[in-house]
Amino acid sequence: MAEKETQGTPAWFDMVGRVMSDAARRAHIPADTTVSLVERYTDGADFGNGLVQGFRFDIIDGVPSHRVGVRPGERGDITV
């Protein structure tokens, strides 16, 4: 059984990023694809190191990656 994470925690954002990265790899995204998505909570918790609650998901040259926490005001091609 999969471990449950509390929504909005760093562990939860890491799980979401891993799931999205795995899905992107299985989708065989073209190597010339570059897109970024930032989800940022405007009144979210401080995650330290200048980052606030949220996550960034990038596909750069077809390769997916993610980061837990975002900078205040950080934007991507898609910002939520």
LUMLO-541217 format. One record per atom (N, C-alpha, C, O): residue number from 1; residue in three letters; x, y, z. Coordinates in steps of 0.02 Angstrom, whole numbers, padded with zeros to 5 digits. Each point is the difference from the previous one (the first is absolute). Example, Ala and Ser with C-alpha at 12.3 -4.5 7.8 and 13.67 -1.06 7.14 Angstrom:
2
(1; ala; (00660; -00284; 00390))
(1; ala; (-00045; 00059; 00000))
(1; ala; (00045; 00060; 00000))
(1; ala; (00052; -00001; 00033))
(2; ser; (-00070; 00054; -00069))
(2; ser; (00042; 00059; 00003))
(2; ser; (-00039; 00055; 00037))
(2; ser; (00025; 00055; 00008))
! end
This chain:
80
(1; met; (00042; -00059; 00000))
(1; met; (-00042; 00059; 00000))
(1; met; (00044; 00062; 00000))
(1; met; (00050; 00003; 00036))
(2; ala; (-00068; 00046; -00076))
(2; ala; (00039; 00062; -00005))
(2; ala; (-00007; 00041; 00064))
(2; ala; (-00053; 00003; 00030))
(3; glu; (00108; 00029; -00012))
(3; glu; (-00001; 00044; 00059))
(3; glu; (-00038; 00064; -00017))
(3; glu; (00008; 00027; -00055))
(4; lys; (-00048; -00004; 00102))
(4; lys; (-00038; 00062; -00011))
(4; lys; (00040; 00059; 00026))
(4; lys; (00032; -00004; 00052))
(5; glu; (-00035; 00059; -00089))
(5; glu; (00033; 00062; 00019))
(5; glu; (-00054; 00053; 00012))
(5; glu; (-00053; -00001; -00032))
(6; thr; (00066; 00046; 00077))
(6; thr; (-00046; 00055; 00014))
(6; thr; (00007; 00052; -00054))
(6; thr; (00054; 00024; -00014))
(7; gln; (-00111; -00006; -00016))
(7; gln; (00000; 00048; -00055))
(7; gln; (00032; 00066; 00021))
(7; gln; (-00013; 00026; 00054))
(8; gly; (00057; 00000; -00097))
(8; gly; (00031; 00065; 00011))
(8; gly; (00066; -00003; 00037))
(8; gly; (00034; 00051; 00007))
(9; thr; (-00015; -00110; 00017))
(9; thr; (00064; -00006; 00035))
(9; thr; (00057; -00010; -00051))
(9; thr; (-00013; -00019; -00057))
(10; pro; (00075; 00032; 00078))
(10; pro; (00055; -00014; -00047))
(10; pro; (00000; -00071; -00027))
(10; pro; (00013; -00011; -00059))
(11; ala; (-00028; -00038; 00102))
(11; ala; (-00002; -00070; -00022))
(11; ala; (-00054; -00011; -00053))
(11; ala; (00010; -00037; -00048))
(12; trp; (-00067; 00071; 00056))
(12; trp; (-00054; -00007; -00048))
(12; trp; (00020; 00031; -00067))
(12; trp; (-00011; -00031; -00052))
(13; phe; (00042; 00091; 00052))
(13; phe; (00022; 00031; -00062))
(13; phe; (00053; -00043; -00035))
(13; phe; (00001; -00004; -00061))
(14; asp; (00043; -00028; 00100))
(14; asp; (00050; -00044; -00030))
(14; asp; (-00034; -00060; -00033))
(14; asp; (00019; -00019; -00055))
(15; met; (-00070; -00009; 00088))
(15; met; (-00037; -00056; -00029))
(15; met; (-00033; 00021; -00066))
(15; met; (00003; -00037; -00049))
(16; val; (-00035; 00095; 00049))
(16; val; (-00033; 00025; -00061))
(16; val; (00051; 00009; -00056))
(16; val; (-00012; -00020; -00057))
(17; gly; (00069; 00049; 00073))
(17; gly; (00052; 00010; -00050))
(17; gly; (00027; -00066; -00029))
(17; gly; (00012; -00006; -00060))
(18; arg; (-00004; -00044; 00104))
(18; arg; (00024; -00066; -00023))
(18; arg; (-00052; -00032; -00046))
(18; arg; (00018; -00029; -00051))
(19; val; (-00082; 00033; 00070))
(19; val; (-00053; -00029; -00041))
(19; val; (-00003; 00035; -00069))
(19; val; (-00006; -00033; -00051))
(20; met; (00010; 00099; 00051))
(20; met; (-00002; 00037; -00063))
(20; met; (00061; -00016; -00043))
(20; met; (-00006; -00007; -00061))
(21; ser; (00065; 00002; 00092))
(21; ser; (00061; -00016; -00038))
(21; ser; (-00005; -00070; -00030))
(21; ser; (00018; -00010; -00058))
(22; asp; (-00042; -00038; 00097))
(22; asp; (-00009; -00068; -00025))
(22; asp; (-00048; -00002; -00059))
(22; asp; (00012; -00033; -00050))
(23; ala; (-00068; 00069; 00056))
(23; ala; (-00050; 00003; -00054))
(23; ala; (00030; 00031; -00062))
(23; ala; (-00012; -00023; -00056))
(24; ala; (00051; 00076; 00064))
(24; ala; (00031; 00034; -00057))
(24; ala; (00049; -00047; -00035))
(24; ala; (00003; -00001; -00061))
(25; arg; (00036; -00037; 00100))
(25; arg; (00047; -00047; -00031))
(25; arg; (-00037; -00054; -00040))
(25; arg; (00021; -00018; -00055))
(26; arg; (-00076; -00007; 00082))
(26; arg; (-00038; -00052; -00035))
(26; arg; (-00034; 00028; -00062))
(26; arg; (-00014; -00038; -00047))
(27; ala; (00002; 00104; 00044))
(27; ala; (-00033; 00031; -00057))
(27; ala; (00047; 00010; -00059))
(27; ala; (-00022; 00018; -00055))
(28; his; (00087; -00031; 00065))
(28; his; (00049; 00008; -00054))
(28; his; (-00006; 00069; -00033))
(28; his; (-00007; 00007; -00060))
(29; ile; (00011; 00044; 00102))
(29; ile; (-00005; 00070; -00023))
(29; ile; (00058; 00015; -00048))
(29; ile; (00057; -00020; 00014))
(30; pro; (-00070; 00055; -00068))
(30; pro; (00053; 00016; -00048))
(30; pro; (00058; 00037; 00033))
(30; pro; (-00010; 00040; 00047))
(31; ala; (00070; -00053; -00071))
(31; ala; (00061; 00029; 00030))
(31; ala; (00003; 00076; -00006))
(31; ala; (00039; 00031; 00036))
(32; asp; (-00078; -00001; -00080))
(32; asp; (00003; 00073; -00007))
(32; asp; (-00054; 00035; 00043))
(32; asp; (-00010; 00060; -00008))
(33; thr; (-00024; -00096; 00052))
(33; thr; (-00052; 00029; 00042))
(33; thr; (00030; 00033; 00061))
(33; thr; (00039; -00030; 00036))
(34; thr; (-00058; 00093; -00025))
(34; thr; (00020; 00036; 00060))
(34; thr; (-00061; 00038; 00025))
(34; thr; (-00030; 00040; -00035))
(35; val; (00010; -00054; 00098))
(35; val; (-00058; 00032; 00031))
(35; val; (00010; -00002; 00076))
(35; val; (00031; -00046; 00027))
(36; ser; (-00058; 00097; 00008))
(36; ser; (00005; 00002; 00073))
(36; ser; (-00068; 00013; 00030))
(36; ser; (-00041; 00037; -00027))
(37; leu; (00029; -00068; 00085))
(37; leu; (-00061; 00010; 00038))
(37; leu; (00020; 00018; 00071))
(37; leu; (00041; -00034; 00030))
(38; val; (-00071; 00087; -00004))
(38; val; (00013; 00020; 00069))
(38; val; (-00067; 00002; 00036))
(38; val; (-00047; 00033; -00022))
(39; glu; (00042; -00070; 00078))
(39; glu; (-00057; 00005; 00044))
(39; glu; (00024; 00033; 00064))
(39; glu; (00044; -00026; 00034))
(40; arg; (-00074; 00083; -00018))
(40; arg; (00022; 00039; 00057))
(40; arg; (-00060; 00018; 00043))
(40; arg; (-00050; 00025; -00026))
(41; tyr; (00055; -00037; 00090))
(41; tyr; (-00052; 00020; 00047))
(41; tyr; (00013; 00073; 00020))
(41; tyr; (00053; 00013; 00030))
(42; thr; (-00097; 00032; -00045))
(42; thr; (00013; 00071; 00014))
(42; thr; (00003; 00015; 00074))
(42; thr; (00032; 00049; 00020))
(43; asp; (-00064; -00089; 00021))
(43; asp; (00003; 00010; 00073))
(43; asp; (00029; -00062; 00034))
(43; asp; (-00016; -00015; 00057))
(44; gly; (00060; -00020; -00093))
(44; gly; (00026; -00063; 00024))
(44; gly; (00056; 00007; 00050))
(44; gly; (00024; 00054; 00016))
(45; ala; (-00003; -00112; 00008))
(45; ala; (00052; -00005; 00050))
(45; ala; (00069; 00015; -00029))
(45; ala; (00012; -00008; -00060))
(46; asp; (00032; 00029; 00103))
(46; asp; (00070; 00011; -00017))
(46; asp; (00035; -00068; 00001))
(46; asp; (-00001; -00034; 00051))
(47; phe; (00032; 00015; -00106))
(47; phe; (00035; -00064; -00005))
(47; phe; (00075; 00008; 00013))
(47; phe; (00037; -00049; -00002))
(48; gly; (-00014; 00109; 00016))
(48; gly; (00071; 00012; 00014))
(48; gly; (00040; 00012; -00064))
(48; gly; (-00025; -00012; -00055))
(49; asn; (00085; 00037; 00063))
(49; asn; (00045; 00014; -00056))
(49; asn; (-00031; 00047; -00052))
(49; asn; (00016; -00005; -00059))
(50; gly; (-00060; 00050; 00082))
(50; gly; (-00032; 00047; -00045))
(50; gly; (-00058; -00028; -00040))
(50; gly; (-00027; 00034; -00044))
(51; leu; (00006; -00096; 00059))
(51; leu; (-00054; -00032; -00036))
(51; leu; (-00063; -00002; 00043))
(51; leu; (00002; -00004; 00061))
(52; val; (-00060; 00008; -00095))
(52; val; (-00065; -00004; 00032))
(52; val; (-00037; -00061; -00026))
(52; val; (00022; -00033; -00047))
(53; gln; (-00077; 00018; 00078))
(53; gln; (-00040; -00059; -00016))
(53; gln; (-00020; 00000; -00073))
(53; gln; (-00030; 00048; -00025))
(54; gly; (00046; -00103; -00009))
(54; gly; (-00016; -00009; -00070))
(54; gly; (00052; -00046; -00032))
(54; gly; (00042; -00028; 00035))
(55; phe; (-00046; 00021; -00101))
(55; phe; (00052; -00039; -00034))
(55; phe; (00006; 00023; -00072))
(55; phe; (-00044; 00031; -00028))
(56; arg; (00102; -00048; -00001))
(56; arg; (00015; 00017; -00070))
(56; arg; (00012; -00066; -00036))
(56; arg; (00037; -00043; 00023))
(57; phe; (-00068; 00037; -00081))
(57; phe; (00009; -00058; -00043))
(57; phe; (00024; 00026; -00067))
(57; phe; (-00032; 00043; -00030))
(58; asp; (00087; -00070; 00006))
(58; asp; (00028; 00022; -00064))
(58; asp; (00010; -00060; -00045))
(58; asp; (00016; -00055; 00022))
(59; ile; (-00026; 00067; -00086))
(59; ile; (00024; -00046; -00052))
(59; ile; (00046; 00042; -00042))
(59; ile; (-00021; 00048; -00033))
(60; ile; (00085; -00064; 00034))
(60; ile; (00051; 00037; -00037))
(60; ile; (00033; -00047; -00049))
(60; ile; (00031; -00050; 00019))
(61; asp; (-00038; 00067; -00083))
(61; asp; (00026; -00044; -00054))
(61; asp; (-00025; -00071; 00009))
(61; asp; (00037; -00048; -00008))
(62; gly; (-00102; 00042; 00025))
(62; gly; (-00032; -00066; 00007))
(62; gly; (00012; -00036; 00065))
(62; gly; (-00026; -00055; 00009))
(63; val; (00065; 00084; 00037))
(63; val; (00018; -00033; 00062))
(63; val; (-00037; 00032; 00059))
(63; val; (00008; 00059; 00013))
(64; pro; (-00050; -00099; 00022))
(64; pro; (-00038; 00028; 00055))
(64; pro; (00041; 00005; 00065))
(64; pro; (00045; -00040; 00012))
(65; ser; (-00062; 00091; 00028))
(65; ser; (00029; 00007; 00067))
(65; ser; (-00048; 00041; 00043))
(65; ser; (-00047; 00030; -00026))
(66; his; (00059; -00030; 00091))
(66; his; (-00043; 00039; 00044))
(66; his; (00040; 00026; 00059))
(66; his; (00054; -00026; 00016))
(67; arg; (-00082; 00077; 00017))
(67; arg; (00030; 00028; 00060))
(67; arg; (-00055; 00014; 00050))
(67; arg; (-00052; 00028; -00018))
(68; val; (00062; -00047; 00079))
(68; val; (-00047; 00015; 00054))
(68; val; (00013; 00071; 00024))
(68; val; (00057; 00017; 00016))
(69; gly; (-00109; 00024; -00013))
(69; gly; (00006; 00069; 00021))
(69; gly; (00014; 00045; -00059))
(69; gly; (00034; -00019; -00047))
(70; val; (-00060; 00081; 00051))
(70; val; (00011; 00050; -00053))
(70; val; (00016; 00067; 00032))
(70; val; (-00015; 00012; 00058))
(71; arg; (00046; 00031; -00097))
(71; arg; (00014; 00067; 00025))
(71; arg; (-00064; 00042; -00003))
(71; arg; (-00040; -00009; -00045))
(72; pro; (00030; 00054; 00093))
(72; pro; (-00058; 00045; -00004))
(72; pro; (00000; 00036; -00067))
(72; pro; (00051; 00029; -00020))
(73; gly; (-00106; -00029; -00014))
(73; gly; (-00005; 00033; -00065))
(73; gly; (00027; -00040; -00059))
(73; gly; (-00006; 00022; -00057))
(74; glu; (00035; -00081; 00070))
(74; glu; (00026; -00041; -00055))
(74; glu; (-00056; -00020; -00048))
(74; glu; (-00056; -00016; 00021))
(75; arg; (00071; 00017; -00084))
(75; arg; (-00049; -00018; -00051))
(75; arg; (00029; -00051; -00048))
(75; arg; (00061; -00008; -00004))
(76; gly; (-00105; -00027; -00030))
(76; gly; (00020; -00046; -00052))
(76; gly; (-00042; 00013; -00062))
(76; gly; (-00038; 00048; -00002))
(77; asp; (00046; -00089; -00049))
(77; asp; (-00043; 00006; -00059))
(77; asp; (-00073; -00009; 00022))
(77; asp; (-00046; 00031; -00027))
(78; ile; (00036; -00074; 00076))
(78; ile; (-00066; -00011; 00031))
(78; ile; (00010; 00015; 00074))
(78; ile; (00043; -00030; 00033))
(79; thr; (-00082; 00076; -00005))
(79; thr; (00005; 00017; 00070))
(79; thr; (-00068; -00008; 00032))
(79; thr; (-00050; 00027; -00023))
(80; val; (00049; -00066; 00077))
(80; val; (-00062; -00013; 00037))
(80; val; (00007; 00030; 00068))
(80; val; (-00046; -00005; 00041))
! end
